[in-house]
Amino acid sequence: MHVLFLALNYHPDKLGNAPLMTGMCEGLVRRGHRVTVVCAFPHHGTGRIEASDRRKLYARDHLNGVDILRTYIYAPEGGAVAKMANYASFTASAFAAGATVRDVDVIFTPSPPLTLGLVDEALGRLHRAPFVYNLQDLFPEAAVRLGVLTNRRVIRAFEALEARVYRKATRLAVISEGFRRHLLDRGVPDEKIAVITNYTDTTLITPRERGDNRYRRAHGLEDAFVVQFSGRMGYSQGLETVVAAWRLLGDLSDLRLMMVGDGQAQPMVAEAFARDPRVTVLPTQERADLPELLAAADVGLAPLRHGMAGTSVPSKIFGVMAAARPVIAGVDAGSDTEALLHAADCGLVVPPEDAGALAAAIRALHGDRGRARAMGARAREHVVAHYSQDAIVDRYEALLRSVVATGRGRA
């Protein structure tokens, strides 16, 4: 089958859904399918398109068997308004590029942005092809909870768009049971929903000894107990809580913190830790370096703000688990993240935005290294059994095949 894939971010972007979607597309190609990706020019690392691409509307690429159409995107610096302009520009350019693709059997699109659902609907009619919309986040609910969206008219408009996308999609693929419940609450029939979790590359990320590690050597961490945050530094993570928790742990002389990533909150993190010799702040690292980076840690952090665990599942957790490291997650009680860590018995869950509880959890694993190592071993075992890349791509392939076979959604 020929899959037309619309994704805001794709390789070589390192953040957001780019690594997940790149792996999925390449996995489908290895299974004998044709995949065409429409994505934006790379920009997610810095927020700016490279100078060599700024005058281009489109560019063709081919990587690991995947045909790629890179399209123009407006990538300004700024807050919510700039982000909306960014999404709107890609919505328009993605439709124009997607319309040029021929012999499409099925369209697949991960969120964000939600407006790509309208592109799916239009391209579905043009190509007479069904479309699968993949919810990687919940919008506008997440933006409302963060306080990014406050205007009631704008919120109602996005809620109407959300309902239309859910109604028009042939199938909806969601990454957790919590997301499934969200759709059911909005009247989506259960048979239209497929729950397929995100994955991690358990062949790339493998357990490694912490002793002989180049990140530890490079930053003087050889004998330290290292707590690490690695991933996108966005507002939803509430990294101010990590800063506050760290200030409660000054009495642990061998404790060190690594903060690795880029995003809106990165300047705050860099400023907060600028004069702290116990903290290493690094930009997003190359994917090939991820196994060594994660192996530098003794514990991985996955904090979220209040209410965000119902609208997002931190994909970074799977990488930490694959590296055989325990996780400390700051998430709401009853969330999918809490259920995952309890099922695997591979970490500690604390209330979100609770610096005292986060500091206590770090102190607990620092004081019981054997418990931390045992949790890490269980994490690796669980993620290999349930969240490997091959297993998840197999499930997406089966979903796409079923949609194509039934022809549901064809105009």
DAUR-V79621 format. One line per field, one symbol per residue. ss: DSSP state (H for helix, E for strand, C for the rest). psi: psi as a letter, one per 30 degrees, with the letter a starting at -180 (. if undefined). burial: + if it has 9 or more other C-alpha atoms within 8 Angstrom, else -. A space follows every 10 residues. Layout:
ss = ???
psi = ???
burial = ???
This chain:
ss = CEEEEEECCC CCCCCCCHHH HHHHHHHHHH CCCEEEEEEE CCCCCCCCCC HHHCCCCEEE EEECCEEEEE ECCCCCCCCH HHHHHHHHHH HHHHHHHHCC CCCCCEEEEE CCCCCHHHHH HHHHHHHCCE EEEEECCCCC HHHHHHCCCC CHHHHHHHHH HHHHHHHHCC EEEECCHHHH HHHHHCCCCH HHEEECCCCE CCCCCCCCCC CCCHHHHHCC CCCCEEEEEE CCCCHHHCCH HHHHHHCCCC CCCCEEEEEE CCCCCHHHHH HHCCCCCCEE EECCCCHHHH HHHHHCCCEE EEECCCCHHH CCCCCHHHHH HHCCCEEEEE CCCCCHHHHH HHHHCCEEEE CCCCHHHHHH HHHHHHHCHH HHHHHHHHHH HHHHHHCEHH HHHHHHHHHH HHHHHHCCCC C
psi = ljkkjjkekl kgkfabgeee eeeeeeeeef gglkkkkjll kkffeffkkk efffgkelkk lkkhfkkkjk lkkjilkabe eeeeeeeeee eeeeeeefff klhkekkkkk llleffeeee eeeeeefhkl kkkjjfljkg eeeeefgekf keeeeeeeee eeeeeeefke lkklgleeee eeeefggkke ffkkjjllll jfeejlklkf eikfeeefgh gegljkkkkj akilfffhff eeeeeefggf fjfgklkkjk alaefeeeee eegegjffkk kllklkeffe eeeefflfkk kikllkffff fkjjffeeee efghklkjkj lkkgleeeee eeefhgakkl kkhjeeeeee eeeeeefiee eeeeeeeeee eeeeefglee eeeeeeeeee eeeeefgkfk .
burial = -+++++++++ +-+++--+++ +++++++++- --++++++++ +++++-+++- -------+-- -----+++++ +++-++---- -++-++++++ +-+++-+++- +--+++++++ ++-++++-++ +-+++-++++ ++++++++++ -+++++--+- ---++--++- +++-++--++ ++++++++++ --++---+-- -+++++++++ ++--+++--+ --+-+++--- +---++++++ +++++-+++- ++++++--+- ----++++++ +++-++--++ --+-----++ ++-++----+ ++++++++++ ++++++-+++ +++--+++++ ++++++++++ ++--+++++- ++-+++++++ +++++-+++- +++-++---- -+++++++++ -+++--+++- +++-+++-++ +-++--+-++ -
